[in-house]
Amino acid sequence: MKHLAKFTQRQQLREKNMDFSLFAHMERLDASQPHHELYDNFVSLCQMADEGGMRAIWTGEHHGMEFTIAPNPFSTITDLAHRTRNVMLGTGTVIAPFWHPIKLAGEAAMTDLMTGGRLELGVARGAYSYEYERLMPGMAAWEAGLRMRETTPLLRQLWQGDCAHDGEFYQFPETSSAPKPLQDGGPPIWIAARDPNSHEFAVHGGFNVQVTPLWQGMEEITTLMGRFNDACATHAGPRPKVMLLHHTYVGSDGEDSDLGARELSRFYNYFGAWFQNKRPVSQGLIEEISAEDIEGNAMMSAEKLRQDLTIGTAQEIIDQIKRYEDMGYDEYSFWIDSGMSFARKRASLDRFINDVMPAFS
């Protein structure tokens, strides 16, 4: 009963225009960084988000990559539930093809129960061929998307109970999730969407939408919002929520913001290398990229990212997010993974909480 009362109170307090959340993982750049220290730092940032009034914390699923250390978001979320008080705790995201629908429904329901109804379930097809090769050999991105689209609608049916299924990838007789989620109808579900078809799938299925423009700037942010609106225009039901996930750095001044852009340029060069899956990997660490190669990558240069990511002083960040709010985004998620030191991440998040968020109260 205590869990249910706290859940109801949180629902009543979540009435505001723009919501804010934190998107974070452990990330390891070299073997000298102890994992236990990285986890302590991660928890500290999550506690800042909770105490600072953010709506949610998102953490995802990745395997065999020290670049993003997140083998099971449900275990992380359960631990965070004991270290935070108010935030919702979301998977950002589980990789649907790596889960059988019955297992995913049960794990999510158990996590919702253990966290007192604080789970939100972000679902995606996955992006890294490095992971596909190891967990689902031979699976292409297209098949991963089809598996995600078959799995996600089954979750609510399994939570409701007595669901039988005979699909392309999964077949099972009448089955009920055990346990049932604490939240009525189950945790809110978010779909990571990019192309028009994925927006339509999410909106028409009654799922919320999470978009990630990566380094592609305002043009992509506008395009993704347009795809969401187009999907809503052909949907008779209620409008779901749409969240913008974006790399963010709040600098103390212009010079500090420029440094943040250089650090994020390095991060995106490594992100691109993991995505291309061509460089050697040893002990979960990808082969080092030279400073010359980073400087020569015009697509992800510091100068370009300074314009295309949400980087700047507090007032510059406020002005940028106001534009996102005016477009219709319901939630802005501060993506803090960056390869920066913990001290620099913490300082940026502190400025965001204390200098940026009050402008949207």
N, C-alpha and C positions, 0 to 999 in steps of 0.2 A: 504493500500500500504506500510505503514511503517513496519508493521509486516512481510509482504512478503519479503521486502528488507533485513530485519535483518535475516530472515530464509535463504535466498539465500547466504548471507555472511557467516553464520555459516557453511553451507554445503561446501563452498569453503575452509574454514579454517581447516576442519577435515581430512586433508591428512597427516597421520603419521603412524609409524609402530605399536607401542603398545599404545592403549588408556587406560586411567584410569578413574575410576568412584568411587563414594561413595555409599554404601548401608547402610541405616540408618533408625532407627525408634525411637520413644519415648519408653523407657522401665522403668518400675517402680518395684523396689524390695521390697518396704514396703510402708505402708500408710502414712508415714511421709513426703514423697516427693510430693510437690504440682504439679499438672499437668501443670499449666501455666509455672512453672520454667522449667520443663522437655521439654516443647515445645520450650521455648526460647533457651534452650541449643541445641536442635535439629536444629533449624533454624541457630544458630551460626555455627554449624559444616557444614551445607549445604552452608552457605555463604563462609566459608573457602575453600570448594571444588570448588566453582565457581571462587573465586578470585585467587585460586592456579592453575587454568588451567585444572582441570579435565573435561572430556568430558560430564559426565552425573551424575545425582543423581538418585538413585533408592529407592523407598519406597513402602511398600506392603499393604496387606489387611489381617487383623485379627480381631476376634470378641470375646469380653468377657474375654480377657486375658490381665492382666496388664504386663505380661512378654513381650508382643509386642503390643503396643497400636497403632492401624492403622485401624480404622473402614471404612475409604473410602479414598483411595490414590488420587482420583481425586480432592477432596477438598483440600488436603494437597498440591498437585502439583500446583493447581491454586494459592494458597497463596504463594508458593515458587517462582512462576513466577514473582510476584511483588517484591520479595526480592533478586532475583538473576538476572544476565544479560545474561550470555553466555551458561550455561550448558543446555544440554537436560535434560528432566525431565521424568523419567520412572516409571511405575508401576512394582514393583518387589516383588510380582506379584499380579494381580487380581486373585481371585479364581473363575474360570469360572463356576462351577456348581451353584454358588450363584447368577448368573446373567442370565436373559433372553437375548438371542443374540441381540434382537432389542434394549433393554435398554442399554446393554454394548456398542453397536455400537454408539448409540446416545450420551451417557455420554462421551465416548472417543473422539468423533468428537467435541463436545462442548468444552471439555478441550483443545483439540488441537487448536481450534479457539481462546479461551481465553488466551492461553499461547503464541500466535504468532507462532504456528507451532513447538513447542518445545517438544511435547509429544512423548514418545516411550512406547509401550504397551507390558509389560511382562505378560504372561498368564500361569497359572498352574492349576492343578487339586485340589490343597490343600493337606495338610499332617496331620492335627490334627483331630483325631476322636472326640475330645472335641468340635470342631466347627461343624463337620458334625452332631453330636447328637442334636445340638441346632438349626441349620439353615436348615438342610435337614435330619430329623430323618429317620433312616433306610438305608441311602445311604452308600454303601461301597466304598473303594478307587477305585475298578475296575470300578464301575458305574461312579464315579467322573471323571475318566480318559476318559471314553466314552463320557460323556457330554462335556468335554473340547475339544475333537477331533471333535465333531459335531459343537460346537459353533465357534471355531476359524476361520475356512475357510469362515464362513458366514459373518464375519465382513467386509472383503473387498467387498463382494457382496452387502452388505447393504450400504456401503459407496458409491459404484458405483451407486446403486439405482435400484428400481423395482426388488427386490429379493423376490421370493416366495420359500417356503420350506416345505417339508413334510418328516420329519425325525423320528428317534426313540423317541426322547425326546421333540422335538419342531416342531410345525406345525403352519404356518402362511401364509396368502395370500400376494400378491405382496406388498412389503414395501420398502421405502427408508429412509435412515438415515436423520434425520433433527436435526441439520444442517449437512452439509457436512464438512469433515475435511479441514483444511487449506493446509496441506501437500498433494501434488499430489499423489493419490493412497492411501492416509491415512497414519497414523503413522506407522513407522517400528514396526513389531510384533516379539517378542521373546518368545520362548517356553522353559519352565523349563523342561529339559530332563535328564533322568537317564538311563533307560533300552534301549536296542538297538531299540525296536519298537518306542519309543518316539523320539529318534534321527531321525529315518527314516521318521516318520510322519512330524517332523519339517522341515527337509532338503528338502524332496520331495514336501512339501507345500510351499517352498520358504520363510520359516520363519527363523529368527536368532535363535541361541541356547544359553541358559544360563545353565551352569552346576555348581553344588554345591557338592563338595566332603565331606563336613562337616569335621569330625575329622579323616578321613580315610587315609590322607597322600598321598605321591607321587604315590603310586601304584594305588590308585583310580583316581588321576588326570590324570595319563597315560591311564588308562582304559577308562575313559570318553572321552578323546581325540581320542582314537582308535575307539570308537563307532561312534563319529562324522565323522571321516575320512571314516569309512566303509559306512556310509549313503551317504556321498558325492560321493563315488566311484560308487554308483548305481544310481546317479542322473545326468541327462543330462543338467540341467540348471546351472546358476551361483552358485558359492559357497557362501552360506550365512556366516554371522559372527558367531563366537563362543566366549562366555565370561566365564571367570572363576571367580566365586564368592567365596571368601575365607576369613576367619577370619584372621585379620592382627593386629600385634602390633609391632611398631618400638620403641625399647628401647633405652634409652640414653647410656646404657652399658649392659654388660652381666647380671649383678645382676638385673637391671630393667627389662630386657627381661624375666628373670626367674619369677619375680613377675607377669608380664603380663600373663605368662603361668598358674600360679596358679589361677589368676582371671578368665581366660578363662576355666579352669577346673571346677570351680564353676558354670560358665554360662552353660557349657555343661551338667552338672549334672541336672540342672533345665530344660534345653531343653529336655533331655531324660525323665524326669518325666512328663512334659507336653505331650510329644509324647506318652508315655505309658498310660496316662490318668487313673491312678489308685489312685493317692493321692487326698485327699480332697482339694477343692477349696472354699475359702470364700472371698467375695468382690473382685473377680477377681485375688486373690493372692493364689498361691498354697502353701500347707503346707510346712513349713520350712524343709530343708534337713540338717541333722546334719553334723558337721565337720568330725565326724568319718566315716559316710557313704560316704562322698565325698572322703576322703582319702583312703577308701577301694575300690573305683571304679577304678580298674586298667585300664579298657578300656579308661577312660577319665582322666587319671592321668596327673598332670602337666608335668611330665617328658616325657610322650608320646606326649602330645600336643605341647610341645616345639619343637619336631622333626617334627610333622605331620601338624601343622598349619604354617602360614607364620609369624613367630615370630623371632625377633632377632634385632641386631643393623642394622643401615642403610645399611652397606656393605653386611651383611648377607641377608637382604631382597632383595637387588639388585641382588645378586647371585641367589637367589631362583626364582625371577621373570624372570630373563634371561632364566632360564630353561623352564619356562612356555612359554615364547616367542618363544624359539627354537622349542617347540612342535607344535606351530602354533596357539596358542590362540591370538585372536585379541584384547581382552580387559581384563584387570584385575580390578575386583571390590573389593575395600577395605571394608570388612564387619566390621563395627565398633561396632555393638551391642555386649556388653560384660559384663555388670554389673559393669564396672569400673566407677569411678567418672568422672564427666565432665572434670575436669582439666587433668586427665590422658588420656582420649580420645583425648582431644584437643592437648596435647603435642605430642602424637603419630602421629596424623594426620599432625601436623605441620612438624615433622621430615620426614614424608613420602613425603609431597609436596616439601619441600626444600632440602632434602638430597637424596631421592630415585628417584623421577620422573625425575630430570635433567639428570640422567644417561641414559634415554631412549629418549631424545630429538633428 
